[in-house]
Amino acid sequence: MSETGGTGAVARLRRLELLALALAKAGGFLNIGAGLLTDRAEMRSVPGCLCLAAGLLPTGVGVVVAGFRRGRVLPGWVTADILVTGVALALNAQLVRPGPQTGWAYFSYPYSLLSLVGVGMAYRRLAVTAAATVALALVYLLSVRTVPGQGWNGVPNVVSYLGLTPLVWLVTHELDSNARTIDRERERSEDLARGQERTRYYRILHDRVLQTFEALLRDGLVTAGEPRSYLATEAAWLRHLVETGDERSSGDLLAALDSVAARMAHQGLKVEVNAAALTQGGSPHSRLERDQVAAVADAAAEALANTRKHAGVDRAVVRATVEGGCVLVSVTDAGRGFDPSALPRRSGLERSITQRLAEVGGTVHVDSAPGAGTCVRLAVPLKP
């Protein structure tokens, strides 16, 4: 019973349980008030009874308040409340005058009965619930036995203890099982609906957008070098999305860098990609984890975007190689350069490049000076 919020069936059940516990506690305190008002003649010490009633407030109110704050009935608070209630049963018996009692001077008895509602809700194991119930019933029985003139009149009341808690436990856990089933079925239905919606969108992308891209390429309607290369790259990405449902790179760093270069060319920056070292000899180092490929490609794209906006040149070079168990990618331009130490904290370089690489265990080194161009070096360790 760990759900503490939300709108599902389990969350609604938790709120219902807390409301029932609050009502039970309110009923218990009303019984105490009735006893204090109507049966003072049967009390040995009215001030003592008032103090005893006040002693029940902290855990009685606390179990409800803590439950609403956490969104569920808390076993620890229920345990504390039952311990305090047991002490109250024993002390209340000593504050009742000897002889048969017909009123509510022994006000802790009805309060303890209603406290068992929390026991039935809080504990997952029936054995623990039964142990707490039997313990409280024995405290009540022995306490009544100490009152002169009472005899074993309290024996029938024990049945109320032993019957109430198992009933609450069974009902609560049956409702809990049904609520979890409802939530699981709702999640399955939502997943199915989302899957059907994705399938519909993928079909639209395939039948309209992708077919249009590929028709433009196939029929020679786009012949210029850079626009054709850019369109081919985007068509390949779209086909990967439609066929796999994954918008990220397939794990091929070379293809990802080529895609970045094509996008930059479309924006007016000519990028030379030299990444042949990634595939030499069919080395497994040519492939990385998808999150690493995405991080390196995004960081390279940001570095190239900075070149286009600030360097004052229309060309850049991207080189990729493998050294010492790391993939190294450098983005170099011969532009106006800058002083890296003068960059403000939380600059775009830090947010978009450094932090992006750090998320996949990579590092960034920027080598630049005014008038001397810029080289941004990205390093990502290969995973075993």
Sequence and secondary structure as in RCSB ss.txt:
>XXXX:A:sequence
MSETGGTGAVARLRRLELLALALAKAGGFLNIGAGLLTDRAEMRSVPGCLCLAAGLLPTGVGVVVAGFRRGRVLP
GWVTADILVTGVALALNAQLVRPGPQTGWAYFSYPYSLLSLVGVGMAYRRLAVTAAATVALALVYLLSVRTVPGQ
GWNGVPNVVSYLGLTPLVWLVTHELDSNARTIDRERERSEDLARGQERTRYYRILHDRVLQTFEALLRDGLVTAG
EPRSYLATEAAWLRHLVETGDERSSGDLLAALDSVAARMAHQGLKVEVNAAALTQGGSPHSRLERDQVAAVADAA
AEALANTRKHAGVDRAVVRATVEGGCVLVSVTDAGRGFDPSALPRRSGLERSITQRLAEVGGTVHVDSAPGAGTC
VRLAVPLKP
>XXXX:A:secstr
    SSSSHHHHHHHHHHHHHHHHHHHHHHHHHHHHHH GGGBS HHHHHHHHHHTHHHHHHHHHHHHHHTS  H
HHHHHHHHHHHHHHHHHHHTB SS   SSSSTHHHHHHHHHHHHHHH SSHHHHHHHHHHHHHHHHHHHHTSTT 
TTTTHHHHHHHHHHHHHHHHHHHHHHHHHHHHHHHHHHHHHHHHHHHHHHHHHHIIIIIIHHHHHHHHTTS  SH
HHHHHHHHHHHHHHHHHHHS  S  SBHHHHHHHHHHHHHHTT EEEEE GGGTGGG GGGB  HHHHHHHHHHH
HHHHHHIIIII  SEEEEEEEEETTEEEEEEEE S    GGGS TT HIIIIIIHHHHTTT EEEEEE TTS EE
EEEEEE   
